[in-house]
Amino acid sequence: MAVLKGMSWKSIEALPSGQYWAVPHAPFPPEAGNGHDEVFPSAHCISDGKWVAFFKNGEEVWACNALYAAAHFDFSAVSTNASASTAG
């Protein structure tokens, strides 16, 4: 099995605690059932530094650990005054 040089799980840090706007890295296979399709094209999310929950229209649509999230999604910080019910 080939190993990608310069990129390893050790070089990725878990998504810190906070609220974010998440966009899945492209390309991803929507039929894979890995949750990326639930978040696509974007979603509000909340991280506690260990676990990340993704929301659309105020409803949780998916969750994963903060390391997986950091590796597979792009994030923009959201003001803590923003409501999950207004995002997505």
Jmol script that loads the backbone (N, CA, C; Angstrom):
load data "model"
ATOM      1  N   MET A   1       0.839  -1.173   0.000  1.00  0.00           N
ATOM      2  CA  MET A   1       0.000   0.000   0.000  1.00  0.00           C
ATOM      3  C   MET A   1       0.884   1.236   0.000  1.00  0.00           C
ATOM      4  N   ALA A   2       0.553   2.183  -0.853  1.00  0.00           N
ATOM      5  CA  ALA A   2       1.345   3.405  -0.957  1.00  0.00           C
ATOM      6  C   ALA A   2       1.078   4.317   0.230  1.00  0.00           C
ATOM      7  N   VAL A   3       2.127   4.987   0.675  1.00  0.00           N
ATOM      8  CA  VAL A   3       2.014   5.945   1.775  1.00  0.00           C
ATOM      9  C   VAL A   3       2.250   7.332   1.216  1.00  0.00           C
ATOM     10  N   LEU A   4       1.334   8.238   1.490  1.00  0.00           N
ATOM     11  CA  LEU A   4       1.510   9.615   1.035  1.00  0.00           C
ATOM     12  C   LEU A   4       2.545  10.311   1.898  1.00  0.00           C
ATOM     13  N   LYS A   5       3.562  10.840   1.270  1.00  0.00           N
ATOM     14  CA  LYS A   5       4.597  11.550   2.011  1.00  0.00           C
ATOM     15  C   LYS A   5       4.115  12.945   2.367  1.00  0.00           C
ATOM     16  N   GLY A   6       4.467  13.394   3.548  1.00  0.00           N
ATOM     17  CA  GLY A   6       4.137  14.742   3.971  1.00  0.00           C
ATOM     18  C   GLY A   6       2.748  14.896   4.555  1.00  0.00           C
ATOM     19  N   MET A   7       1.952  13.828   4.554  1.00  0.00           N
ATOM     20  CA  MET A   7       0.624  13.937   5.144  1.00  0.00           C
ATOM     21  C   MET A   7       0.342  12.684   5.951  1.00  0.00           C
ATOM     22  N   SER A   8       0.068  12.896   7.211  1.00  0.00           N
ATOM     23  CA  SER A   8      -0.289  11.778   8.071  1.00  0.00           C
ATOM     24  C   SER A   8      -1.287  12.268   9.098  1.00  0.00           C
ATOM     25  N   TRP A   9      -1.943  11.327   9.759  1.00  0.00           N
ATOM     26  CA  TRP A   9      -2.891  11.710  10.804  1.00  0.00           C
ATOM     27  C   TRP A   9      -2.190  12.490  11.899  1.00  0.00           C
ATOM     28  N   LYS A  10      -0.904  12.237  12.091  1.00  0.00           N
ATOM     29  CA  LYS A  10      -0.161  12.950  13.124  1.00  0.00           C
ATOM     30  C   LYS A  10      -0.007  14.431  12.791  1.00  0.00           C
ATOM     31  N   SER A  11      -0.062  14.802  11.513  1.00  0.00           N
ATOM     32  CA  SER A  11       0.100  16.202  11.127  1.00  0.00           C
ATOM     33  C   SER A  11      -1.224  16.968  11.137  1.00  0.00           C
ATOM     34  N   ILE A  12      -2.330  16.287  11.394  1.00  0.00           N
ATOM     35  CA  ILE A  12      -3.641  16.921  11.440  1.00  0.00           C
ATOM     36  C   ILE A  12      -4.060  17.064  12.893  1.00  0.00           C
ATOM     37  N   GLU A  13      -4.499  18.265  13.255  1.00  0.00           N
ATOM     38  CA  GLU A  13      -4.966  18.497  14.615  1.00  0.00           C
ATOM     39  C   GLU A  13      -6.482  18.506  14.630  1.00  0.00           C
ATOM     40  N   ALA A  14      -7.059  18.020  15.702  1.00  0.00           N
ATOM     41  CA  ALA A  14      -8.510  17.973  15.849  1.00  0.00           C
ATOM     42  C   ALA A  14      -9.093  19.383  15.783  1.00  0.00           C
ATOM     43  N   LEU A  15     -10.289  19.488  15.248  1.00  0.00           N
ATOM     44  CA  LEU A  15     -10.983  20.769  15.177  1.00  0.00           C
ATOM     45  C   LEU A  15     -11.223  21.281  16.592  1.00  0.00           C
ATOM     46  N   PRO A  16     -10.744  22.487  16.899  1.00  0.00           N
ATOM     47  CA  PRO A  16     -10.925  23.031  18.248  1.00  0.00           C
ATOM     48  C   PRO A  16     -12.395  23.307  18.567  1.00  0.00           C
ATOM     49  N   SER A  17     -12.692  23.469  19.833  1.00  0.00           N
ATOM     50  CA  SER A  17     -14.042  23.809  20.274  1.00  0.00           C
ATOM     51  C   SER A  17     -14.491  25.101  19.618  1.00  0.00           C
ATOM     52  N   GLY A  18     -15.754  25.139  19.216  1.00  0.00           N
ATOM     53  CA  GLY A  18     -16.309  26.336  18.621  1.00  0.00           C
ATOM     54  C   GLY A  18     -17.407  26.013  17.645  1.00  0.00           C
ATOM     55  N   GLN A  19     -17.937  27.069  17.032  1.00  0.00           N
ATOM     56  CA  GLN A  19     -18.971  26.925  16.012  1.00  0.00           C
ATOM     57  C   GLN A  19     -18.374  27.305  14.667  1.00  0.00           C
ATOM     58  N   TYR A  20     -18.728  26.529  13.641  1.00  0.00           N
ATOM     59  CA  TYR A  20     -18.127  26.698  12.328  1.00  0.00           C
ATOM     60  C   TYR A  20     -19.162  26.518  11.228  1.00  0.00           C
ATOM     61  N   TRP A  21     -18.795  26.990  10.043  1.00  0.00           N
ATOM     62  CA  TRP A  21     -19.507  26.679   8.810  1.00  0.00           C
ATOM     63  C   TRP A  21     -18.607  25.682   8.095  1.00  0.00           C
ATOM     64  N   ALA A  22     -19.120  24.495   7.793  1.00  0.00           N
ATOM     65  CA  ALA A  22     -18.316  23.405   7.232  1.00  0.00           C
ATOM     66  C   ALA A  22     -18.675  23.146   5.780  1.00  0.00           C
ATOM     67  N   VAL A  23     -17.635  22.866   4.974  1.00  0.00           N
ATOM     68  CA  VAL A  23     -17.794  22.486   3.578  1.00  0.00           C
ATOM     69  C   VAL A  23     -16.926  21.243   3.353  1.00  0.00           C
ATOM     70  N   PRO A  24     -17.507  20.144   2.837  1.00  0.00           N
ATOM     71  CA  PRO A  24     -16.705  18.939   2.591  1.00  0.00           C
ATOM     72  C   PRO A  24     -15.618  19.203   1.544  1.00  0.00           C
ATOM     73  N   HIS A  25     -14.460  18.577   1.748  1.00  0.00           N
ATOM     74  CA  HIS A  25     -13.423  18.635   0.718  1.00  0.00           C
ATOM     75  C   HIS A  25     -13.965  17.944  -0.530  1.00  0.00           C
ATOM     76  N   ALA A  26     -13.636  18.475  -1.671  1.00  0.00           N
ATOM     77  CA  ALA A  26     -14.051  17.858  -2.936  1.00  0.00           C
ATOM     78  C   ALA A  26     -12.830  17.240  -3.593  1.00  0.00           C
ATOM     79  N   PRO A  27     -12.966  16.212  -4.360  1.00  0.00           N
ATOM     80  CA  PRO A  27     -14.204  15.473  -4.580  1.00  0.00           C
ATOM     81  C   PRO A  27     -14.392  14.426  -3.490  1.00  0.00           C
ATOM     82  N   PHE A  28     -15.619  14.053  -3.253  1.00  0.00           N
ATOM     83  CA  PHE A  28     -15.928  12.951  -2.357  1.00  0.00           C
ATOM     84  C   PHE A  28     -17.043  12.141  -3.000  1.00  0.00           C
ATOM     85  N   PRO A  29     -17.054  10.858  -2.780  1.00  0.00           N
ATOM     86  CA  PRO A  29     -18.103  10.030  -3.383  1.00  0.00           C
ATOM     87  C   PRO A  29     -19.398  10.118  -2.574  1.00  0.00           C
ATOM     88  N   PRO A  30     -20.431  10.818  -3.067  1.00  0.00           N
ATOM     89  CA  PRO A  30     -21.672  10.974  -2.308  1.00  0.00           C
ATOM     90  C   PRO A  30     -22.340   9.653  -1.957  1.00  0.00           C
ATOM     91  N   GLU A  31     -22.129   8.640  -2.753  1.00  0.00           N
ATOM     92  CA  GLU A  31     -22.760   7.351  -2.486  1.00  0.00           C
ATOM     93  C   GLU A  31     -22.030   6.550  -1.409  1.00  0.00           C
ATOM     94  N   ALA A  32     -20.935   7.065  -0.902  1.00  0.00           N
ATOM     95  CA  ALA A  32     -20.133   6.322   0.066  1.00  0.00           C
ATOM     96  C   ALA A  32     -20.823   6.189   1.423  1.00  0.00           C
ATOM     97  N   GLY A  33     -21.795   7.052   1.706  1.00  0.00           N
ATOM     98  CA  GLY A  33     -22.501   6.946   2.967  1.00  0.00           C
ATOM     99  C   GLY A  33     -21.658   7.332   4.172  1.00  0.00           C
ATOM    100  N   ASN A  34     -20.666   8.179   3.955  1.00  0.00           N
ATOM    101  CA  ASN A  34     -19.777   8.556   5.050  1.00  0.00           C
ATOM    102  C   ASN A  34     -20.179   9.863   5.722  1.00  0.00           C
ATOM    103  N   GLY A  35     -21.362  10.389   5.445  1.00  0.00           N
ATOM    104  CA  GLY A  35     -21.830  11.607   6.074  1.00  0.00           C
ATOM    105  C   GLY A  35     -21.532  12.871   5.317  1.00  0.00           C
ATOM    106  N   HIS A  36     -20.564  12.825   4.400  1.00  0.00           N
ATOM    107  CA  HIS A  36     -20.232  14.021   3.632  1.00  0.00           C
ATOM    108  C   HIS A  36     -21.444  14.505   2.831  1.00  0.00           C
ATOM    109  N   ASP A  37     -22.231  13.573   2.321  1.00  0.00           N
ATOM    110  CA  ASP A  37     -23.405  13.958   1.542  1.00  0.00           C
ATOM    111  C   ASP A  37     -24.452  14.653   2.412  1.00  0.00           C
ATOM    112  N   GLU A  38     -24.501  14.320   3.692  1.00  0.00           N
ATOM    113  CA  GLU A  38     -25.432  14.986   4.608  1.00  0.00           C
ATOM    114  C   GLU A  38     -25.021  16.437   4.840  1.00  0.00           C
ATOM    115  N   VAL A  39     -23.734  16.695   4.810  1.00  0.00           N
ATOM    116  CA  VAL A  39     -23.200  18.033   5.066  1.00  0.00           C
ATOM    117  C   VAL A  39     -23.173  18.869   3.782  1.00  0.00           C
ATOM    118  N   PHE A  40     -23.035  18.228   2.618  1.00  0.00           N
ATOM    119  CA  PHE A  40     -22.934  18.913   1.329  1.00  0.00           C
ATOM    120  C   PHE A  40     -24.177  19.741   1.053  1.00  0.00           C
ATOM    121  N   PRO A  41     -24.099  20.919   0.499  1.00  0.00           N
ATOM    122  CA  PRO A  41     -22.876  21.614   0.106  1.00  0.00           C
ATOM    123  C   PRO A  41     -22.187  22.312   1.276  1.00  0.00           C
ATOM    124  N   SER A  42     -22.919  22.539   2.378  1.00  0.00           N
ATOM    125  CA  SER A  42     -22.322  23.116   3.577  1.00  0.00           C
ATOM    126  C   SER A  42     -23.293  22.967   4.733  1.00  0.00           C
ATOM    127  N   ALA A  43     -22.772  23.135   5.953  1.00  0.00           N
ATOM    128  CA  ALA A  43     -23.616  23.012   7.137  1.00  0.00           C
ATOM    129  C   ALA A  43     -22.970  23.729   8.309  1.00  0.00           C
ATOM    130  N   HIS A  44     -23.787  24.119   9.243  1.00  0.00           N
ATOM    131  CA  HIS A  44     -23.322  24.682  10.511  1.00  0.00           C
ATOM    132  C   HIS A  44     -22.848  23.511  11.360  1.00  0.00           C
ATOM    133  N   CYS A  45     -21.797  23.697  12.145  1.00  0.00           N
ATOM    134  CA  CYS A  45     -21.368  22.622  13.029  1.00  0.00           C
ATOM    135  C   CYS A  45     -20.845  23.184  14.340  1.00  0.00           C
ATOM    136  N   ILE A  46     -20.875  22.334  15.341  1.00  0.00           N
ATOM    137  CA  ILE A  46     -20.379  22.690  16.662  1.00  0.00           C
ATOM    138  C   ILE A  46     -19.399  21.605  17.093  1.00  0.00           C
ATOM    139  N   SER A  47     -18.214  22.049  17.532  1.00  0.00           N
ATOM    140  CA  SER A  47     -17.177  21.131  17.991  1.00  0.00           C
ATOM    141  C   SER A  47     -16.915  21.360  19.474  1.00  0.00           C
ATOM    142  N   ASP A  48     -16.724  20.265  20.201  1.00  0.00           N
ATOM    143  CA  ASP A  48     -16.283  20.386  21.589  1.00  0.00           C
ATOM    144  C   ASP A  48     -14.797  20.045  21.703  1.00  0.00           C
ATOM    145  N   GLY A  49     -14.141  19.927  20.538  1.00  0.00           N
ATOM    146  CA  GLY A  49     -12.726  19.582  20.494  1.00  0.00           C
ATOM    147  C   GLY A  49     -12.478  18.088  20.364  1.00  0.00           C
ATOM    148  N   LYS A  50     -13.511  17.292  20.605  1.00  0.00           N
ATOM    149  CA  LYS A  50     -13.403  15.839  20.466  1.00  0.00           C
ATOM    150  C   LYS A  50     -14.434  15.297  19.489  1.00  0.00           C
ATOM    151  N   TRP A  51     -15.612  15.924  19.441  1.00  0.00           N
ATOM    152  CA  TRP A  51     -16.716  15.456  18.618  1.00  0.00           C
ATOM    153  C   TRP A  51     -17.323  16.657  17.910  1.00  0.00           C
ATOM    154  N   VAL A  52     -17.760  16.470  16.667  1.00  0.00           N
ATOM    155  CA  VAL A  52     -18.355  17.546  15.875  1.00  0.00           C
ATOM    156  C   VAL A  52     -19.736  17.109  15.407  1.00  0.00           C
ATOM    157  N   ALA A  53     -20.734  17.944  15.678  1.00  0.00           N
ATOM    158  CA  ALA A  53     -22.099  17.698  15.215  1.00  0.00           C
ATOM    159  C   ALA A  53     -22.416  18.704  14.123  1.00  0.00           C
ATOM    160  N   PHE A  54     -22.990  18.223  13.018  1.00  0.00           N
ATOM    161  CA  PHE A  54     -23.333  19.050  11.862  1.00  0.00           C
ATOM    162  C   PHE A  54     -24.848  19.248  11.827  1.00  0.00           C
ATOM    163  N   PHE A  55     -25.280  20.490  11.520  1.00  0.00           N
ATOM    164  CA  PHE A  55     -26.694  20.846  11.553  1.00  0.00           C
ATOM    165  C   PHE A  55     -27.142  21.496  10.256  1.00  0.00           C
ATOM    166  N   LYS A  56     -28.368  21.187   9.867  1.00  0.00           N
ATOM    167  CA  LYS A  56     -29.050  21.886   8.769  1.00  0.00           C
ATOM    168  C   LYS A  56     -30.457  22.190   9.250  1.00  0.00           C
ATOM    169  N   ASN A  57     -30.879  23.443   9.053  1.00  0.00           N
ATOM    170  CA  ASN A  57     -32.205  23.874   9.493  1.00  0.00           C
ATOM    171  C   ASN A  57     -32.461  23.543  10.960  1.00  0.00           C
ATOM    172  N   GLY A  58     -31.421  23.663  11.783  1.00  0.00           N
ATOM    173  CA  GLY A  58     -31.553  23.434  13.217  1.00  0.00           C
ATOM    174  C   GLY A  58     -31.588  21.983  13.642  1.00  0.00           C
ATOM    175  N   GLU A  59     -31.513  21.046  12.694  1.00  0.00           N
ATOM    176  CA  GLU A  59     -31.549  19.611  12.992  1.00  0.00           C
ATOM    177  C   GLU A  59     -30.168  19.001  12.783  1.00  0.00           C
ATOM    178  N   GLU A  60     -29.742  18.160  13.727  1.00  0.00           N
ATOM    179  CA  GLU A  60     -28.467  17.470  13.557  1.00  0.00           C
ATOM    180  C   GLU A  60     -28.613  16.455  12.426  1.00  0.00           C
ATOM    181  N   VAL A  61     -27.690  16.530  11.446  1.00  0.00           N
ATOM    182  CA  VAL A  61     -27.746  15.617  10.303  1.00  0.00           C
ATOM    183  C   VAL A  61     -26.623  14.596  10.306  1.00  0.00           C
ATOM    184  N   TRP A  62     -25.557  14.866  11.065  1.00  0.00           N
ATOM    185  CA  TRP A  62     -24.433  13.937  11.092  1.00  0.00           C
ATOM    186  C   TRP A  62     -23.476  14.361  12.183  1.00  0.00           C
ATOM    187  N   ALA A  63     -22.610  13.455  12.624  1.00  0.00           N
ATOM    188  CA  ALA A  63     -21.573  13.766  13.602  1.00  0.00           C
ATOM    189  C   ALA A  63     -20.375  12.859  13.348  1.00  0.00           C
ATOM    190  N   CYS A  64     -19.209  13.342  13.744  1.00  0.00           N
ATOM    191  CA  CYS A  64     -17.983  12.553  13.624  1.00  0.00           C
ATOM    192  C   CYS A  64     -16.972  13.087  14.639  1.00  0.00           C
ATOM    193  N   ASN A  65     -15.844  12.398  14.774  1.00  0.00           N
ATOM    194  CA  ASN A  65     -14.849  12.898  15.712  1.00  0.00           C
ATOM    195  C   ASN A  65     -14.129  14.113  15.120  1.00  0.00           C
ATOM    196  N   ALA A  66     -13.563  14.928  15.979  1.00  0.00           N
ATOM    197  CA  ALA A  66     -12.982  16.214  15.575  1.00  0.00           C
ATOM    198  C   ALA A  66     -11.739  16.050  14.700  1.00  0.00           C
ATOM    199  N   LEU A  67     -11.027  14.951  14.812  1.00  0.00           N
ATOM    200  CA  LEU A  67      -9.867  14.712  13.953  1.00  0.00           C
ATOM    201  C   LEU A  67     -10.323  14.383  12.532  1.00  0.00           C
ATOM    202  N   TYR A  68     -11.328  13.527  12.397  1.00  0.00           N
ATOM    203  CA  TYR A  68     -11.867  13.196  11.084  1.00  0.00           C
ATOM    204  C   TYR A  68     -12.411  14.458  10.416  1.00  0.00           C
ATOM    205  N   ALA A  69     -13.152  15.258  11.175  1.00  0.00           N
ATOM    206  CA  ALA A  69     -13.714  16.496  10.627  1.00  0.00           C
ATOM    207  C   ALA A  69     -12.614  17.405  10.098  1.00  0.00           C
ATOM    208  N   ALA A  70     -11.562  17.598  10.880  1.00  0.00           N
ATOM    209  CA  ALA A  70     -10.467  18.479  10.470  1.00  0.00           C
ATOM    210  C   ALA A  70      -9.797  17.986   9.194  1.00  0.00           C
ATOM    211  N   ALA A  71      -9.756  16.677   9.000  1.00  0.00           N
ATOM    212  CA  ALA A  71      -9.095  16.102   7.833  1.00  0.00           C
ATOM    213  C   ALA A  71      -9.955  16.155   6.571  1.00  0.00           C
ATOM    214  N   HIS A  72     -11.278  16.213   6.722  1.00  0.00           N
ATOM    215  CA  HIS A  72     -12.156  16.043   5.569  1.00  0.00           C
ATOM    216  C   HIS A  72     -13.076  17.209   5.229  1.00  0.00           C
ATOM    217  N   PHE A  73     -13.008  18.283   6.025  1.00  0.00           N
ATOM    218  CA  PHE A  73     -13.869  19.439   5.789  1.00  0.00           C
ATOM    219  C   PHE A  73     -13.063  20.725   5.911  1.00  0.00           C
ATOM    220  N   ASP A  74     -13.520  21.759   5.231  1.00  0.00           N
ATOM    221  CA  ASP A  74     -12.979  23.108   5.396  1.00  0.00           C
ATOM    222  C   ASP A  74     -13.922  23.851   6.324  1.00  0.00           C
ATOM    223  N   PHE A  75     -13.371  24.698   7.203  1.00  0.00           N
ATOM    224  CA  PHE A  75     -14.173  25.383   8.210  1.00  0.00           C
ATOM    225  C   PHE A  75     -13.934  26.876   8.208  1.00  0.00           C
ATOM    226  N   SER A  76     -15.010  27.615   8.458  1.00  0.00           N
ATOM    227  CA  SER A  76     -14.946  29.048   8.706  1.00  0.00           C
ATOM    228  C   SER A  76     -15.597  29.266  10.062  1.00  0.00           C
ATOM    229  N   ALA A  77     -14.939  30.018  10.931  1.00  0.00           N
ATOM    230  CA  ALA A  77     -15.491  30.274  12.257  1.00  0.00           C
ATOM    231  C   ALA A  77     -16.795  31.058  12.140  1.00  0.00           C
ATOM    232  N   VAL A  78     -17.734  30.737  13.015  1.00  0.00           N
ATOM    233  CA  VAL A  78     -19.029  31.407  13.076  1.00  0.00           C
ATOM    234  C   VAL A  78     -19.120  32.079  14.433  1.00  0.00           C
ATOM    235  N   SER A  79     -19.680  33.259  14.470  1.00  0.00           N
ATOM    236  CA  SER A  79     -19.878  33.969  15.727  1.00  0.00           C
ATOM    237  C   SER A  79     -20.688  33.114  16.681  1.00  0.00           C
ATOM    238  N   THR A  80     -20.339  33.131  17.957  1.00  0.00           N
ATOM    239  CA  THR A  80     -21.081  32.354  18.937  1.00  0.00           C
ATOM    240  C   THR A  80     -22.486  32.892  19.135  1.00  0.00           C
ATOM    241  N   ASN A  81     -22.769  34.071  18.595  1.00  0.00           N
ATOM    242  CA  ASN A  81     -24.124  34.630  18.656  1.00  0.00           C
ATOM    243  C   ASN A  81     -25.016  34.053  17.564  1.00  0.00           C
ATOM    244  N   ALA A  82     -24.416  33.373  16.565  1.00  0.00           N
ATOM    245  CA  ALA A  82     -25.195  32.805  15.468  1.00  0.00           C
ATOM    246  C   ALA A  82     -25.955  31.582  15.972  1.00  0.00           C
ATOM    247  N   SER A  83     -27.133  31.386  15.497  1.00  0.00           N
ATOM    248  CA  SER A  83     -27.972  30.271  15.925  1.00  0.00           C
ATOM    249  C   SER A  83     -27.924  29.149  14.909  1.00  0.00           C
ATOM    250  N   ALA A  84     -27.873  27.912  15.395  1.00  0.00           N
ATOM    251  CA  ALA A  84     -27.876  26.751  14.503  1.00  0.00           C
ATOM    252  C   ALA A  84     -29.161  26.697  13.684  1.00  0.00           C
ATOM    253  N   SER A  85     -30.241  27.263  14.208  1.00  0.00           N
ATOM    254  CA  SER A  85     -31.505  27.201  13.476  1.00  0.00           C
ATOM    255  C   SER A  85     -31.525  28.133  12.269  1.00  0.00           C
ATOM    256  N   THR A  86     -30.607  29.100  12.221  1.00  0.00           N
ATOM    257  CA  THR A  86     -30.561  29.997  11.083  1.00  0.00           C
ATOM    258  C   THR A  86     -29.562  29.552  10.044  1.00  0.00           C
ATOM    259  N   ALA A  87     -28.704  28.594  10.392  1.00  0.00           N
ATOM    260  CA  ALA A  87     -27.675  28.127   9.468  1.00  0.00           C
ATOM    261  C   ALA A  87     -28.208  26.940   8.682  1.00  0.00           C
ATOM    262  N   GLY A  88     -27.804  26.870   7.406  1.00  0.00           N
ATOM    263  CA  GLY A  88     -28.078  25.710   6.591  1.00  0.00           C
ATOM    264  C   GLY A  88     -29.433  25.678   6.073  1.00  0.00           C
TER     265      GLY A  88
END
end "model"
wireframe off; spacefill off
backbone 0.3
color backbone group
